[in-house]
């Protein structure tokens, strides 16, 4: 971690955990630091959004195989959903709540987990979340300018 410039003490991060948890904790911190550095590197390289998407798609295919790329993307959406939900705190936040709900619907739509969700239900949920977000954004325009 020191060589990569990643903050944190590996011995403290790993203490009192199983070997699997230690590996997961270290990999999570390394992954987060690399994502942070990746933004700067992609910008410095002059990559547009399409170039970045192609780059990450190919990296996902190389890392996990072409059949599992959707699983990786869905995991990233789930991480974003949990991050937004945790960052909002204990009080309701219309934007954070709507974003978390929208991401949840997208995750369900991509995975179609369980028998409780069907494509029409997911699309209705997604439309409702988008309508709600539009209402929230129109109601508080100064926050987002």
Legacy VTK file of the C-alpha trace (Angstrom):
# vtk DataFile Version 3.0
C-alpha trace
ASCII
DATASET POLYDATA
POINTS 145 float
0.000 0.000 0.000
2.876 2.362 0.736
4.440 1.705 -2.663
1.121 2.491 -4.357
0.616 5.604 -2.208
-2.559 4.248 -0.601
-3.276 5.587 2.885
-3.792 3.219 5.771
-1.843 0.788 7.873
-2.229 -2.753 6.508
-1.528 -4.306 9.899
-4.303 -2.256 11.511
-6.713 -2.971 8.649
-6.103 -6.715 8.886
-5.982 -7.204 12.646
-8.392 -9.636 14.257
-9.861 -10.810 10.950
-9.899 -14.092 9.105
-7.517 -14.501 6.184
-10.393 -14.056 3.713
-11.542 -10.862 5.420
-7.974 -9.534 5.478
-7.597 -10.064 1.743
-10.981 -8.452 1.105
-10.136 -5.429 3.266
-6.817 -4.851 1.524
-8.269 -5.367 -1.949
-11.155 -2.977 -1.215
-8.762 -0.217 -0.190
-6.508 -0.837 -3.165
-9.505 -0.859 -5.534
-10.843 2.416 -4.104
-7.455 4.108 -4.421
-7.040 2.871 -7.984
-10.472 4.155 -9.003
-9.523 7.525 -7.551
-6.246 7.542 -9.520
-7.962 6.224 -12.634
-10.093 9.356 -13.036
-6.981 11.543 -13.135
-5.172 9.175 -15.507
-8.128 8.955 -17.905
-8.463 12.735 -17.930
-4.735 13.200 -18.519
-4.948 10.703 -21.406
-7.735 12.768 -22.995
-10.196 9.872 -23.053
-13.790 10.742 -23.882
-16.745 8.949 -22.275
-16.961 6.406 -25.112
-13.238 5.661 -24.890
-13.524 5.182 -21.136
-16.523 2.886 -21.514
-14.687 0.785 -24.109
-11.591 0.657 -21.926
-13.540 -0.536 -18.880
-15.654 -2.973 -20.908
-12.530 -4.616 -22.283
-10.900 -4.684 -18.836
-14.026 -6.309 -17.368
-14.049 -8.909 -20.150
-10.357 -9.642 -19.579
-10.762 -9.882 -15.805
-14.001 -11.802 -15.516
-14.855 -13.147 -18.940
-17.387 -11.799 -21.411
-20.276 -13.603 -19.732
-19.791 -11.891 -16.348
-19.420 -8.238 -17.308
-23.012 -7.444 -16.322
-22.358 -8.956 -12.887
-19.403 -6.612 -12.380
-21.406 -3.582 -13.479
-24.322 -4.583 -11.258
-21.959 -4.930 -8.280
-20.708 -1.400 -8.942
-24.287 -0.102 -9.022
-24.963 -1.850 -5.708
-21.865 -0.235 -4.177
-23.016 3.167 -5.415
-26.503 2.556 -3.992
-25.120 1.626 -0.584
-22.716 4.585 -0.598
-25.493 7.058 -1.397
-27.793 5.551 1.232
-25.100 5.600 3.931
-23.869 9.101 3.064
-27.312 10.628 3.484
-27.314 10.074 7.244
-30.344 9.430 9.428
-32.504 12.191 8.013
-34.454 11.833 4.825
-32.838 13.467 1.803
-35.069 13.640 -1.278
-32.225 13.485 -3.791
-30.232 10.747 -2.042
-33.364 8.694 -1.376
-34.461 8.964 -4.995
-31.012 8.105 -6.340
-30.772 5.069 -4.033
-34.242 3.916 -5.083
-33.460 4.399 -8.769
-30.221 2.440 -8.476
-32.088 -0.321 -6.639
-34.628 -0.581 -9.442
-31.857 -0.663 -12.049
-30.102 -3.433 -10.125
-33.312 -5.451 -9.951
-33.934 -4.850 -13.633
-30.452 -6.018 -14.582
-30.467 -9.073 -12.373
-34.169 -9.889 -12.297
-33.478 -11.549 -8.957
-36.332 -13.341 -7.336
-39.803 -13.992 -8.560
-41.133 -10.756 -7.115
-39.923 -8.538 -9.964
-41.035 -8.588 -13.528
-39.903 -6.379 -16.364
-43.105 -4.289 -16.411
-42.924 -3.802 -12.619
-39.278 -2.739 -12.843
-40.016 -0.270 -15.617
-42.904 1.230 -13.633
-40.622 1.557 -10.623
-37.894 3.160 -12.718
-40.347 5.623 -14.255
-41.721 6.525 -10.804
-38.224 7.064 -9.438
-37.296 9.250 -12.422
-40.503 11.279 -12.037
-39.793 11.754 -8.344
-36.218 12.842 -9.004
-37.469 15.364 -11.582
-39.906 16.751 -9.007
-37.189 17.030 -6.379
-34.786 18.754 -8.778
-37.455 21.228 -9.918
-38.371 22.008 -6.312
-34.797 22.864 -5.297
-33.077 24.275 -8.402
-30.502 26.407 -6.554
-28.834 23.376 -4.960
-27.811 21.888 -8.301
-26.648 24.920 -10.233
LINES 1 146
145 0 1 2 3 4 5 6 7 8 9 10 11 12 13 14 15 16 17 18 19 20 21 22 23 24 25 26 27 28 29 30 31 32 33 34 35 36 37 38 39 40 41 42 43 44 45 46 47 48 49 50 51 52 53 54 55 56 57 58 59 60 61 62 63 64 65 66 67 68 69 70 71 72 73 74 75 76 77 78 79 80 81 82 83 84 85 86 87 88 89 90 91 92 93 94 95 96 97 98 99 100 101 102 103 104 105 106 107 108 109 110 111 112 113 114 115 116 117 118 119 120 121 122 123 124 125 126 127 128 129 130 131 132 133 134 135 136 137 138 139 140 141 142 143 144
